[in-house]
């Protein structure tokens, strides 16, 4: 189901067949499906993550709270990954 006749993501391609132009659905060059993480963070998610981390104890305990605080001030791709990792660590 993942690969069929040399096409990756075959199920997704079939799902979008007739809904998107063929030159998009059936192209062979690899394109990632990026999530709009920066937009999500800018529109409220960062506040929720911040509240979870500030009210949590684990990042405090392992000395990584400063890493999170530095990352949240500049939403570059690298810092977004750091924010998500810190959040997942705190939740775990």
PDB file of N, CA, C and O in Angstrom:
ATOM      1  N   UNK A   1       0.804  -1.202   0.000  1.00  0.00           N
ATOM      2  CA  UNK A   1       0.000   0.000   0.000  1.00  0.00           C
ATOM      3  C   UNK A   1       0.849   1.269   0.000  1.00  0.00           C
ATOM      4  O   UNK A   1       0.401   2.325  -0.447  1.00  0.00           O
ATOM      5  N   UNK A   2       2.079   1.157   0.505  1.00  0.00           N
ATOM      6  CA  UNK A   2       2.939   2.334   0.536  1.00  0.00           C
ATOM      7  C   UNK A   2       3.547   2.628  -0.825  1.00  0.00           C
ATOM      8  O   UNK A   2       3.673   3.787  -1.221  1.00  0.00           O
ATOM      9  N   UNK A   3       3.923   1.572  -1.537  1.00  0.00           N
ATOM     10  CA  UNK A   3       4.554   1.752  -2.849  1.00  0.00           C
ATOM     11  C   UNK A   3       3.826   0.866  -3.851  1.00  0.00           C
ATOM     12  O   UNK A   3       3.585  -0.314  -3.596  1.00  0.00           O
ATOM     13  N   UNK A   4       3.476   1.455  -5.003  1.00  0.00           N
ATOM     14  CA  UNK A   4       2.791   0.702  -6.042  1.00  0.00           C
ATOM     15  C   UNK A   4       3.270   1.226  -7.393  1.00  0.00           C
ATOM     16  O   UNK A   4       3.168   2.421  -7.672  1.00  0.00           O
ATOM     17  N   UNK A   5       3.784   0.343  -8.217  1.00  0.00           N
ATOM     18  CA  UNK A   5       4.306   0.708  -9.534  1.00  0.00           C
ATOM     19  C   UNK A   5       5.287   1.879  -9.472  1.00  0.00           C
ATOM     20  O   UNK A   5       5.303   2.746 -10.346  1.00  0.00           O
ATOM     21  N   UNK A   6       6.099   1.881  -8.426  1.00  0.00           N
ATOM     22  CA  UNK A   6       7.114   2.913  -8.280  1.00  0.00           C
ATOM     23  C   UNK A   6       6.633   4.204  -7.637  1.00  0.00           C
ATOM     24  O   UNK A   6       7.428   5.126  -7.454  1.00  0.00           O
ATOM     25  N   UNK A   7       5.364   4.296  -7.291  1.00  0.00           N
ATOM     26  CA  UNK A   7       4.833   5.495  -6.641  1.00  0.00           C
ATOM     27  C   UNK A   7       4.779   5.281  -5.135  1.00  0.00           C
ATOM     28  O   UNK A   7       4.176   4.321  -4.653  1.00  0.00           O
ATOM     29  N   UNK A   8       5.419   6.191  -4.396  1.00  0.00           N
ATOM     30  CA  UNK A   8       5.319   6.153  -2.941  1.00  0.00           C
ATOM     31  C   UNK A   8       4.010   6.812  -2.531  1.00  0.00           C
ATOM     32  O   UNK A   8       3.356   7.468  -3.343  1.00  0.00           O
ATOM     33  N   UNK A   9       3.632   6.638  -1.276  1.00  0.00           N
ATOM     34  CA  UNK A   9       2.410   7.248  -0.732  1.00  0.00           C
ATOM     35  C   UNK A   9       1.203   6.961  -1.643  1.00  0.00           C
ATOM     36  O   UNK A   9       0.386   7.843  -1.906  1.00  0.00           O
ATOM     37  N   UNK A  10       1.114   5.745  -2.103  1.00  0.00           N
ATOM     38  CA  UNK A  10       0.117   5.405  -3.111  1.00  0.00           C
ATOM     39  C   UNK A  10      -1.322   5.645  -2.642  1.00  0.00           C
ATOM     40  O   UNK A  10      -2.150   6.140  -3.407  1.00  0.00           O
ATOM     41  N   UNK A  11      -1.616   5.299  -1.404  1.00  0.00           N
ATOM     42  CA  UNK A  11      -2.984   5.500  -0.900  1.00  0.00           C
ATOM     43  C   UNK A  11      -3.335   6.983  -0.880  1.00  0.00           C
ATOM     44  O   UNK A  11      -4.441   7.371  -1.256  1.00  0.00           O
ATOM     45  N   UNK A  12      -2.389   7.807  -0.441  1.00  0.00           N
ATOM     46  CA  UNK A  12      -2.632   9.254  -0.427  1.00  0.00           C
ATOM     47  C   UNK A  12      -2.814   9.775  -1.850  1.00  0.00           C
ATOM     48  O   UNK A  12      -3.670  10.624  -2.099  1.00  0.00           O
ATOM     49  N   UNK A  13      -2.017   9.272  -2.770  1.00  0.00           N
ATOM     50  CA  UNK A  13      -2.150   9.713  -4.169  1.00  0.00           C
ATOM     51  C   UNK A  13      -3.527   9.342  -4.734  1.00  0.00           C
ATOM     52  O   UNK A  13      -4.158  10.138  -5.430  1.00  0.00           O
ATOM     53  N   UNK A  14      -3.979   8.125  -4.425  1.00  0.00           N
ATOM     54  CA  UNK A  14      -5.305   7.709  -4.905  1.00  0.00           C
ATOM     55  C   UNK A  14      -6.402   8.565  -4.270  1.00  0.00           C
ATOM     56  O   UNK A  14      -7.397   8.893  -4.916  1.00  0.00           O
ATOM     57  N   UNK A  15      -6.210   8.918  -3.008  1.00  0.00           N
ATOM     58  CA  UNK A  15      -7.212   9.733  -2.316  1.00  0.00           C
ATOM     59  C   UNK A  15      -7.335  11.123  -2.950  1.00  0.00           C
ATOM     60  O   UNK A  15      -8.425  11.694  -2.999  1.00  0.00           O
ATOM     61  N   UNK A  16      -6.215  11.658  -3.432  1.00  0.00           N
ATOM     62  CA  UNK A  16      -6.234  12.993  -4.016  1.00  0.00           C
ATOM     63  C   UNK A  16      -6.379  12.985  -5.536  1.00  0.00           C
ATOM     64  O   UNK A  16      -6.484  14.044  -6.155  1.00  0.00           O
ATOM     65  N   UNK A  17      -6.386  11.797  -6.136  1.00  0.00           N
ATOM     66  CA  UNK A  17      -6.596  11.695  -7.585  1.00  0.00           C
ATOM     67  C   UNK A  17      -7.965  12.277  -7.930  1.00  0.00           C
ATOM     68  O   UNK A  17      -8.951  11.990  -7.250  1.00  0.00           O
ATOM     69  N   UNK A  18      -8.029  13.073  -8.958  1.00  0.00           N
ATOM     70  CA  UNK A  18      -9.253  13.742  -9.416  1.00  0.00           C
ATOM     71  C   UNK A  18      -9.613  14.951  -8.544  1.00  0.00           C
ATOM     72  O   UNK A  18     -10.551  15.682  -8.862  1.00  0.00           O
ATOM     73  N   UNK A  19      -8.877  15.164  -7.448  1.00  0.00           N
ATOM     74  CA  UNK A  19      -9.132  16.319  -6.588  1.00  0.00           C
ATOM     75  C   UNK A  19      -8.053  17.387  -6.753  1.00  0.00           C
ATOM     76  O   UNK A  19      -8.297  18.577  -6.556  1.00  0.00           O
ATOM     77  N   UNK A  20      -6.861  16.934  -7.117  1.00  0.00           N
ATOM     78  CA  UNK A  20      -5.734  17.825  -7.395  1.00  0.00           C
ATOM     79  C   UNK A  20      -5.242  17.536  -8.807  1.00  0.00           C
ATOM     80  O   UNK A  20      -5.509  16.463  -9.348  1.00  0.00           O
ATOM     81  N   UNK A  21      -4.534  18.472  -9.401  1.00  0.00           N
ATOM     82  CA  UNK A  21      -4.004  18.228 -10.746  1.00  0.00           C
ATOM     83  C   UNK A  21      -3.055  17.024 -10.767  1.00  0.00           C
ATOM     84  O   UNK A  21      -2.333  16.767  -9.804  1.00  0.00           O
ATOM     85  N   UNK A  22      -3.076  16.294 -11.886  1.00  0.00           N
ATOM     86  CA  UNK A  22      -2.232  15.103 -12.023  1.00  0.00           C
ATOM     87  C   UNK A  22      -0.750  15.409 -11.829  1.00  0.00           C
ATOM     88  O   UNK A  22      -0.015  14.591 -11.276  1.00  0.00           O
ATOM     89  N   UNK A  23      -0.301  16.598 -12.286  1.00  0.00           N
ATOM     90  CA  UNK A  23       1.124  16.910 -12.160  1.00  0.00           C
ATOM     91  C   UNK A  23       1.549  17.078 -10.696  1.00  0.00           C
ATOM     92  O   UNK A  23       2.742  17.052 -10.394  1.00  0.00           O
ATOM     93  N   UNK A  24       0.601  17.247  -9.804  1.00  0.00           N
ATOM     94  CA  UNK A  24       0.903  17.291  -8.371  1.00  0.00           C
ATOM     95  C   UNK A  24       0.752  15.893  -7.769  1.00  0.00           C
ATOM     96  O   UNK A  24       1.642  15.418  -7.064  1.00  0.00           O
ATOM     97  N   UNK A  25      -0.354  15.250  -8.045  1.00  0.00           N
ATOM     98  CA  UNK A  25      -0.641  13.943  -7.441  1.00  0.00           C
ATOM     99  C   UNK A  25       0.370  12.887  -7.866  1.00  0.00           C
ATOM    100  O   UNK A  25       0.795  12.080  -7.039  1.00  0.00           O
ATOM    101  N   UNK A  26       0.759  12.874  -9.114  1.00  0.00           N
ATOM    102  CA  UNK A  26       1.568  11.778  -9.642  1.00  0.00           C
ATOM    103  C   UNK A  26       3.026  12.149  -9.901  1.00  0.00           C
ATOM    104  O   UNK A  26       3.728  11.411 -10.592  1.00  0.00           O
ATOM    105  N   UNK A  27       3.497  13.274  -9.364  1.00  0.00           N
ATOM    106  CA  UNK A  27       4.910  13.610  -9.563  1.00  0.00           C
ATOM    107  C   UNK A  27       5.773  12.640  -8.760  1.00  0.00           C
ATOM    108  O   UNK A  27       5.343  12.085  -7.749  1.00  0.00           O
ATOM    109  N   UNK A  28       6.992  12.455  -9.237  1.00  0.00           N
ATOM    110  CA  UNK A  28       7.877  11.465  -8.615  1.00  0.00           C
ATOM    111  C   UNK A  28       8.934  12.095  -7.704  1.00  0.00           C
ATOM    112  O   UNK A  28       9.565  11.395  -6.912  1.00  0.00           O
ATOM    113  N   UNK A  29       9.130  13.413  -7.812  1.00  0.00           N
ATOM    114  CA  UNK A  29      10.109  14.028  -6.919  1.00  0.00           C
ATOM    115  C   UNK A  29       9.510  14.109  -5.516  1.00  0.00           C
ATOM    116  O   UNK A  29       8.332  14.418  -5.338  1.00  0.00           O
ATOM    117  N   UNK A  30      10.339  13.827  -4.548  1.00  0.00           N
ATOM    118  CA  UNK A  30       9.851  13.716  -3.180  1.00  0.00           C
ATOM    119  C   UNK A  30       9.603  15.103  -2.584  1.00  0.00           C
ATOM    120  O   UNK A  30      10.468  15.978  -2.629  1.00  0.00           O
ATOM    121  N   UNK A  31       8.432  15.278  -2.040  1.00  0.00           N
ATOM    122  CA  UNK A  31       8.064  16.515  -1.344  1.00  0.00           C
ATOM    123  C   UNK A  31       7.490  16.120   0.012  1.00  0.00           C
ATOM    124  O   UNK A  31       6.614  15.258   0.092  1.00  0.00           O
ATOM    125  N   UNK A  32       7.977  16.743   1.062  1.00  0.00           N
ATOM    126  CA  UNK A  32       7.449  16.467   2.398  1.00  0.00           C
ATOM    127  C   UNK A  32       6.137  17.200   2.610  1.00  0.00           C
ATOM    128  O   UNK A  32       5.861  18.204   1.954  1.00  0.00           O
ATOM    129  N   UNK A  33       5.355  16.706   3.506  1.00  0.00           N
ATOM    130  CA  UNK A  33       4.111  17.370   3.878  1.00  0.00           C
ATOM    131  C   UNK A  33       4.372  18.074   5.199  1.00  0.00           C
ATOM    132  O   UNK A  33       4.216  17.494   6.274  1.00  0.00           O
ATOM    133  N   UNK A  34       4.769  19.322   5.100  1.00  0.00           N
ATOM    134  CA  UNK A  34       5.137  20.091   6.281  1.00  0.00           C
ATOM    135  C   UNK A  34       3.917  20.457   7.123  1.00  0.00           C
ATOM    136  O   UNK A  34       2.866  20.817   6.592  1.00  0.00           O
ATOM    137  N   UNK A  35       4.070  20.361   8.396  1.00  0.00           N
ATOM    138  CA  UNK A  35       3.029  20.806   9.315  1.00  0.00           C
ATOM    139  C   UNK A  35       3.234  22.291   9.610  1.00  0.00           C
ATOM    140  O   UNK A  35       4.375  22.746   9.681  1.00  0.00           O
ATOM    141  N   UNK A  36       2.177  23.040   9.779  1.00  0.00           N
ATOM    142  CA  UNK A  36       2.312  24.476  10.035  1.00  0.00           C
ATOM    143  C   UNK A  36       2.590  24.763  11.519  1.00  0.00           C
ATOM    144  O   UNK A  36       1.849  25.498  12.171  1.00  0.00           O
ATOM    145  N   UNK A  37       3.667  24.171  12.032  1.00  0.00           N
ATOM    146  CA  UNK A  37       3.961  24.270  13.461  1.00  0.00           C
ATOM    147  C   UNK A  37       4.170  25.715  13.906  1.00  0.00           C
ATOM    148  O   UNK A  37       3.704  26.107  14.976  1.00  0.00           O
ATOM    149  N   UNK A  38       4.869  26.510  13.093  1.00  0.00           N
ATOM    150  CA  UNK A  38       5.127  27.897  13.479  1.00  0.00           C
ATOM    151  C   UNK A  38       3.809  28.660  13.623  1.00  0.00           C
ATOM    152  O   UNK A  38       3.627  29.417  14.576  1.00  0.00           O
ATOM    153  N   UNK A  39       2.897  28.459  12.679  1.00  0.00           N
ATOM    154  CA  UNK A  39       1.591  29.120  12.738  1.00  0.00           C
ATOM    155  C   UNK A  39       0.831  28.674  13.978  1.00  0.00           C
ATOM    156  O   UNK A  39       0.235  29.498  14.671  1.00  0.00           O
ATOM    157  N   UNK A  40       0.848  27.387  14.259  1.00  0.00           N
ATOM    158  CA  UNK A  40       0.164  26.880  15.451  1.00  0.00           C
ATOM    159  C   UNK A  40       0.728  27.515  16.713  1.00  0.00           C
ATOM    160  O   UNK A  40      -0.016  27.936  17.599  1.00  0.00           O
ATOM    161  N   UNK A  41       2.072  27.580  16.783  1.00  0.00           N
ATOM    162  CA  UNK A  41       2.704  28.156  17.966  1.00  0.00           C
ATOM    163  C   UNK A  41       2.346  29.628  18.115  1.00  0.00           C
ATOM    164  O   UNK A  41       2.079  30.095  19.222  1.00  0.00           O
ATOM    165  N   UNK A  42       2.338  30.354  17.016  1.00  0.00           N
ATOM    166  CA  UNK A  42       2.031  31.784  17.054  1.00  0.00           C
ATOM    167  C   UNK A  42       0.563  32.054  17.381  1.00  0.00           C
ATOM    168  O   UNK A  42       0.225  33.142  17.848  1.00  0.00           O
ATOM    169  N   UNK A  43      -0.300  31.089  17.142  1.00  0.00           N
ATOM    170  CA  UNK A  43      -1.736  31.279  17.341  1.00  0.00           C
ATOM    171  C   UNK A  43      -2.274  30.571  18.588  1.00  0.00           C
ATOM    172  O   UNK A  43      -3.419  30.120  18.589  1.00  0.00           O
ATOM    173  N   UNK A  44      -1.477  30.469  19.632  1.00  0.00           N
ATOM    174  CA  UNK A  44      -1.990  29.978  20.896  1.00  0.00           C
ATOM    175  C   UNK A  44      -1.342  28.725  21.450  1.00  0.00           C
ATOM    176  O   UNK A  44      -1.354  28.515  22.663  1.00  0.00           O
ATOM    177  N   UNK A  45      -0.776  27.888  20.593  1.00  0.00           N
ATOM    178  CA  UNK A  45      -0.195  26.644  21.092  1.00  0.00           C
ATOM    179  C   UNK A  45       1.003  26.911  22.005  1.00  0.00           C
ATOM    180  O   UNK A  45       1.197  26.203  22.994  1.00  0.00           O
ATOM    181  N   UNK A  46       1.803  27.923  21.681  1.00  0.00           N
ATOM    182  CA  UNK A  46       2.980  28.216  22.494  1.00  0.00           C
ATOM    183  C   UNK A  46       2.576  28.585  23.922  1.00  0.00           C
ATOM    184  O   UNK A  46       3.261  28.208  24.872  1.00  0.00           O
ATOM    185  N   UNK A  47       1.485  29.309  24.081  1.00  0.00           N
ATOM    186  CA  UNK A  47       1.015  29.663  25.423  1.00  0.00           C
ATOM    187  C   UNK A  47       0.647  28.398  26.201  1.00  0.00           C
ATOM    188  O   UNK A  47       0.996  28.265  27.374  1.00  0.00           O
ATOM    189  N   UNK A  48      -0.052  27.477  25.552  1.00  0.00           N
ATOM    190  CA  UNK A  48      -0.422  26.215  26.214  1.00  0.00           C
ATOM    191  C   UNK A  48       0.806  25.393  26.581  1.00  0.00           C
ATOM    192  O   UNK A  48       0.882  24.826  27.671  1.00  0.00           O
ATOM    193  N   UNK A  49       1.764  25.332  25.666  1.00  0.00           N
ATOM    194  CA  UNK A  49       3.004  24.596  25.939  1.00  0.00           C
ATOM    195  C   UNK A  49       3.746  25.257  27.091  1.00  0.00           C
ATOM    196  O   UNK A  49       4.209  24.583  28.011  1.00  0.00           O
ATOM    197  N   UNK A  50       3.855  26.582  27.034  1.00  0.00           N
ATOM    198  CA  UNK A  50       4.545  27.328  28.084  1.00  0.00           C
ATOM    199  C   UNK A  50       3.902  27.069  29.455  1.00  0.00           C
ATOM    200  O   UNK A  50       4.598  26.807  30.435  1.00  0.00           O
ATOM    201  N   UNK A  51       2.578  27.145  29.507  1.00  0.00           N
ATOM    202  CA  UNK A  51       1.872  26.897  30.769  1.00  0.00           C
ATOM    203  C   UNK A  51       2.158  25.499  31.308  1.00  0.00           C
ATOM    204  O   UNK A  51       2.374  25.321  32.506  1.00  0.00           O
ATOM    205  N   UNK A  52       2.157  24.510  30.418  1.00  0.00           N
ATOM    206  CA  UNK A  52       2.431  23.126  30.823  1.00  0.00           C
ATOM    207  C   UNK A  52       3.836  22.996  31.385  1.00  0.00           C
ATOM    208  O   UNK A  52       4.042  22.349  32.412  1.00  0.00           O
ATOM    209  N   UNK A  53       4.801  23.608  30.715  1.00  0.00           N
ATOM    210  CA  UNK A  53       6.196  23.481  31.140  1.00  0.00           C
ATOM    211  C   UNK A  53       6.461  24.271  32.417  1.00  0.00           C
ATOM    212  O   UNK A  53       7.137  23.780  33.322  1.00  0.00           O
ATOM    213  N   UNK A  54       5.936  25.483  32.496  1.00  0.00           N
ATOM    214  CA  UNK A  54       6.160  26.306  33.685  1.00  0.00           C
ATOM    215  C   UNK A  54       5.515  25.661  34.927  1.00  0.00           C
ATOM    216  O   UNK A  54       6.076  25.706  36.021  1.00  0.00           O
ATOM    217  N   UNK A  55       4.334  25.066  34.737  1.00  0.00           N
ATOM    218  CA  UNK A  55       3.647  24.404  35.854  1.00  0.00           C
ATOM    219  C   UNK A  55       4.162  22.992  36.128  1.00  0.00           C
ATOM    220  O   UNK A  55       3.836  22.392  37.152  1.00  0.00           O
ATOM    221  N   UNK A  56       4.956  22.476  35.216  1.00  0.00           N
ATOM    222  CA  UNK A  56       5.506  21.135  35.388  1.00  0.00           C
ATOM    223  C   UNK A  56       6.754  21.147  36.248  1.00  0.00           C
ATOM    224  O   UNK A  56       7.207  22.201  36.694  1.00  0.00           O
ATOM    225  N   UNK A  57       7.299  19.980  36.473  1.00  0.00           N
ATOM    226  CA  UNK A  57       8.466  19.863  37.342  1.00  0.00           C
ATOM    227  C   UNK A  57       9.673  19.227  36.661  1.00  0.00           C
ATOM    228  O   UNK A  57      10.806  19.409  37.108  1.00  0.00           O
ATOM    229  N   UNK A  58       9.436  18.478  35.580  1.00  0.00           N
ATOM    230  CA  UNK A  58      10.516  17.655  35.044  1.00  0.00           C
ATOM    231  C   UNK A  58      11.642  18.483  34.413  1.00  0.00           C
ATOM    232  O   UNK A  58      12.813  18.247  34.711  1.00  0.00           O
ATOM    233  N   UNK A  59      11.309  19.448  33.551  1.00  0.00           N
ATOM    234  CA  UNK A  59      12.366  20.255  32.939  1.00  0.00           C
ATOM    235  C   UNK A  59      13.119  21.064  33.990  1.00  0.00           C
ATOM    236  O   UNK A  59      14.327  21.270  33.874  1.00  0.00           O
ATOM    237  N   UNK A  60      12.404  21.520  35.012  1.00  0.00           N
ATOM    238  CA  UNK A  60      13.075  22.185  36.139  1.00  0.00           C
ATOM    239  C   UNK A  60      14.095  21.225  36.755  1.00  0.00           C
ATOM    240  O   UNK A  60      15.253  21.577  36.979  1.00  0.00           O
ATOM    241  N   UNK A  61      13.634  20.014  37.020  1.00  0.00           N
ATOM    242  CA  UNK A  61      14.446  19.016  37.718  1.00  0.00           C
ATOM    243  C   UNK A  61      15.710  18.643  36.946  1.00  0.00           C
ATOM    244  O   UNK A  61      16.774  18.475  37.542  1.00  0.00           O
ATOM    245  N   UNK A  62      15.598  18.512  35.616  1.00  0.00           N
ATOM    246  CA  UNK A  62      16.767  18.097  34.828  1.00  0.00           C
ATOM    247  C   UNK A  62      17.571  19.288  34.307  1.00  0.00           C
ATOM    248  O   UNK A  62      18.545  19.106  33.577  1.00  0.00           O
ATOM    249  N   UNK A  63      17.169  20.498  34.677  1.00  0.00           N
ATOM    250  CA  UNK A  63      17.941  21.691  34.318  1.00  0.00           C
ATOM    251  C   UNK A  63      17.807  22.136  32.870  1.00  0.00           C
ATOM    252  O   UNK A  63      18.728  22.744  32.324  1.00  0.00           O
ATOM    253  N   UNK A  64      16.687  21.846  32.248  1.00  0.00           N
ATOM    254  CA  UNK A  64      16.487  22.204  30.837  1.00  0.00           C
ATOM    255  C   UNK A  64      15.482  23.331  30.626  1.00  0.00           C
ATOM    256  O   UNK A  64      15.145  23.645  29.485  1.00  0.00           O
ATOM    257  N   UNK A  65      15.003  23.936  31.688  1.00  0.00           N
ATOM    258  CA  UNK A  65      14.029  25.017  31.546  1.00  0.00           C
ATOM    259  C   UNK A  65      14.612  26.196  30.776  1.00  0.00           C
ATOM    260  O   UNK A  65      13.908  26.830  29.990  1.00  0.00           O
ATOM    261  N   UNK A  66      15.886  26.495  30.993  1.00  0.00           N
ATOM    262  CA  UNK A  66      16.542  27.593  30.286  1.00  0.00           C
ATOM    263  C   UNK A  66      16.596  27.326  28.776  1.00  0.00           C
ATOM    264  O   UNK A  66      16.451  28.251  27.977  1.00  0.00           O
ATOM    265  N   UNK A  67      16.802  26.080  28.394  1.00  0.00           N
ATOM    266  CA  UNK A  67      16.814  25.704  26.970  1.00  0.00           C
ATOM    267  C   UNK A  67      15.470  26.033  26.330  1.00  0.00           C
ATOM    268  O   UNK A  67      15.416  26.592  25.234  1.00  0.00           O
ATOM    269  N   UNK A  68      14.394  25.686  27.014  1.00  0.00           N
ATOM    270  CA  UNK A  68      13.056  25.992  26.515  1.00  0.00           C
ATOM    271  C   UNK A  68      12.845  27.499  26.424  1.00  0.00           C
ATOM    272  O   UNK A  68      12.356  27.998  25.410  1.00  0.00           O
ATOM    273  N   UNK A  69      13.209  28.223  27.474  1.00  0.00           N
ATOM    274  CA  UNK A  69      12.992  29.671  27.496  1.00  0.00           C
ATOM    275  C   UNK A  69      13.735  30.385  26.374  1.00  0.00           C
ATOM    276  O   UNK A  69      13.211  31.337  25.796  1.00  0.00           O
ATOM    277  N   UNK A  70      14.943  29.939  26.060  1.00  0.00           N
ATOM    278  CA  UNK A  70      15.701  30.532  24.948  1.00  0.00           C
ATOM    279  C   UNK A  70      15.016  30.233  23.614  1.00  0.00           C
ATOM    280  O   UNK A  70      14.918  31.106  22.752  1.00  0.00           O
ATOM    281  N   UNK A  71      14.552  29.014  23.451  1.00  0.00           N
ATOM    282  CA  UNK A  71      13.950  28.592  22.182  1.00  0.00           C
ATOM    283  C   UNK A  71      12.646  29.312  21.892  1.00  0.00           C
ATOM    284  O   UNK A  71      12.363  29.630  20.737  1.00  0.00           O
ATOM    285  N   UNK A  72      11.853  29.575  22.909  1.00  0.00           N
ATOM    286  CA  UNK A  72      10.529  30.159  22.676  1.00  0.00           C
ATOM    287  C   UNK A  72      10.585  31.624  22.253  1.00  0.00           C
ATOM    288  O   UNK A  72       9.583  32.174  21.797  1.00  0.00           O
ATOM    289  N   UNK A  73      11.738  32.255  22.396  1.00  0.00           N
ATOM    290  CA  UNK A  73      11.878  33.663  22.016  1.00  0.00           C
ATOM    291  C   UNK A  73      12.163  33.868  20.537  1.00  0.00           C
ATOM    292  O   UNK A  73      12.089  34.997  20.051  1.00  0.00           O
ATOM    293  N   UNK A  74      12.485  32.808  19.814  1.00  0.00           N
ATOM    294  CA  UNK A  74      12.775  32.908  18.382  1.00  0.00           C
ATOM    295  C   UNK A  74      12.291  31.633  17.709  1.00  0.00           C
ATOM    296  O   UNK A  74      12.893  30.572  17.878  1.00  0.00           O
ATOM    297  N   UNK A  75      11.209  31.730  16.948  1.00  0.00           N
ATOM    298  CA  UNK A  75      10.588  30.533  16.370  1.00  0.00           C
ATOM    299  C   UNK A  75      11.241  30.118  15.043  1.00  0.00           C
ATOM    300  O   UNK A  75      10.570  30.026  14.016  1.00  0.00           O
ATOM    301  N   UNK A  76      12.539  29.871  15.078  1.00  0.00           N
ATOM    302  CA  UNK A  76      13.226  29.297  13.917  1.00  0.00           C
ATOM    303  C   UNK A  76      12.887  27.805  13.877  1.00  0.00           C
ATOM    304  O   UNK A  76      12.379  27.254  14.853  1.00  0.00           O
ATOM    305  N   UNK A  77      13.169  27.159  12.751  1.00  0.00           N
ATOM    306  CA  UNK A  77      12.877  25.723  12.636  1.00  0.00           C
ATOM    307  C   UNK A  77      13.579  24.922  13.730  1.00  0.00           C
ATOM    308  O   UNK A  77      12.996  24.008  14.312  1.00  0.00           O
ATOM    309  N   UNK A  78      14.831  25.271  14.003  1.00  0.00           N
ATOM    310  CA  UNK A  78      15.590  24.552  15.033  1.00  0.00           C
ATOM    311  C   UNK A  78      14.950  24.754  16.411  1.00  0.00           C
ATOM    312  O   UNK A  78      14.819  23.806  17.185  1.00  0.00           O
ATOM    313  N   UNK A  79      14.558  25.982  16.707  1.00  0.00           N
ATOM    314  CA  UNK A  79      13.954  26.258  18.011  1.00  0.00           C
ATOM    315  C   UNK A  79      12.576  25.624  18.146  1.00  0.00           C
ATOM    316  O   UNK A  79      12.196  25.205  19.239  1.00  0.00           O
ATOM    317  N   UNK A  80      11.826  25.547  17.056  1.00  0.00           N
ATOM    318  CA  UNK A  80      10.527  24.871  17.096  1.00  0.00           C
ATOM    319  C   UNK A  80      10.717  23.408  17.484  1.00  0.00           C
ATOM    320  O   UNK A  80       9.957  22.873  18.292  1.00  0.00           O
ATOM    321  N   UNK A  81      11.729  22.764  16.909  1.00  0.00           N
ATOM    322  CA  UNK A  81      12.016  21.373  17.270  1.00  0.00           C
ATOM    323  C   UNK A  81      12.370  21.259  18.753  1.00  0.00           C
ATOM    324  O   UNK A  81      11.954  20.315  19.424  1.00  0.00           O
ATOM    325  N   UNK A  82      13.142  22.227  19.260  1.00  0.00           N
ATOM    326  CA  UNK A  82      13.511  22.226  20.670  1.00  0.00           C
ATOM    327  C   UNK A  82      12.281  22.390  21.551  1.00  0.00           C
ATOM    328  O   UNK A  82      12.145  21.701  22.562  1.00  0.00           O
ATOM    329  N   UNK A  83      11.383  23.303  21.174  1.00  0.00           N
ATOM    330  CA  UNK A  83      10.154  23.530  21.938  1.00  0.00           C
ATOM    331  C   UNK A  83       9.323  22.255  22.005  1.00  0.00           C
ATOM    332  O   UNK A  83       8.848  21.874  23.075  1.00  0.00           O
ATOM    333  N   UNK A  84       9.149  21.597  20.863  1.00  0.00           N
ATOM    334  CA  UNK A  84       8.355  20.364  20.812  1.00  0.00           C
ATOM    335  C   UNK A  84       9.014  19.264  21.648  1.00  0.00           C
ATOM    336  O   UNK A  84       8.331  18.528  22.361  1.00  0.00           O
ATOM    337  N   UNK A  85      10.351  19.154  21.557  1.00  0.00           N
ATOM    338  CA  UNK A  85      11.052  18.142  22.355  1.00  0.00           C
ATOM    339  C   UNK A  85      10.881  18.416  23.853  1.00  0.00           C
ATOM    340  O   UNK A  85      10.639  17.495  24.634  1.00  0.00           O
ATOM    341  N   UNK A  86      11.006  19.675  24.243  1.00  0.00           N
ATOM    342  CA  UNK A  86      10.831  20.024  25.660  1.00  0.00           C
ATOM    343  C   UNK A  86       9.410  19.708  26.126  1.00  0.00           C
ATOM    344  O   UNK A  86       9.208  19.172  27.216  1.00  0.00           O
ATOM    345  N   UNK A  87       8.444  20.042  25.299  1.00  0.00           N
ATOM    346  CA  UNK A  87       7.048  19.766  25.637  1.00  0.00           C
ATOM    347  C   UNK A  87       6.809  18.268  25.791  1.00  0.00           C
ATOM    348  O   UNK A  87       6.210  17.827  26.771  1.00  0.00           O
ATOM    349  N   UNK A  88       7.276  17.497  24.828  1.00  0.00           N
ATOM    350  CA  UNK A  88       7.107  16.047  24.899  1.00  0.00           C
ATOM    351  C   UNK A  88       7.803  15.467  26.126  1.00  0.00           C
ATOM    352  O   UNK A  88       7.275  14.564  26.775  1.00  0.00           O
ATOM    353  N   UNK A  89       8.981  15.983  26.441  1.00  0.00           N
ATOM    354  CA  UNK A  89       9.713  15.523  27.619  1.00  0.00           C
ATOM    355  C   UNK A  89       8.931  15.824  28.890  1.00  0.00           C
ATOM    356  O   UNK A  89       8.828  14.979  29.779  1.00  0.00           O
ATOM    357  N   UNK A  90       8.382  17.026  28.971  1.00  0.00           N
ATOM    358  CA  UNK A  90       7.601  17.396  30.159  1.00  0.00           C
ATOM    359  C   UNK A  90       6.351  16.539  30.290  1.00  0.00           C
ATOM    360  O   UNK A  90       5.992  16.122  31.391  1.00  0.00           O
ATOM    361  N   UNK A  91       5.689  16.275  29.168  1.00  0.00           N
ATOM    362  CA  UNK A  91       4.493  15.430  29.209  1.00  0.00           C
ATOM    363  C   UNK A  91       4.831  13.993  29.604  1.00  0.00           C
ATOM    364  O   UNK A  91       4.093  13.350  30.351  1.00  0.00           O
ATOM    365  N   UNK A  92       5.956  13.504  29.090  1.00  0.00           N
ATOM    366  CA  UNK A  92       6.367  12.141  29.376  1.00  0.00           C
ATOM    367  C   UNK A  92       6.663  11.993  30.846  1.00  0.00           C
ATOM    368  O   UNK A  92       7.029  10.908  31.296  1.00  0.00           O
TER     369      UNK A  92
END
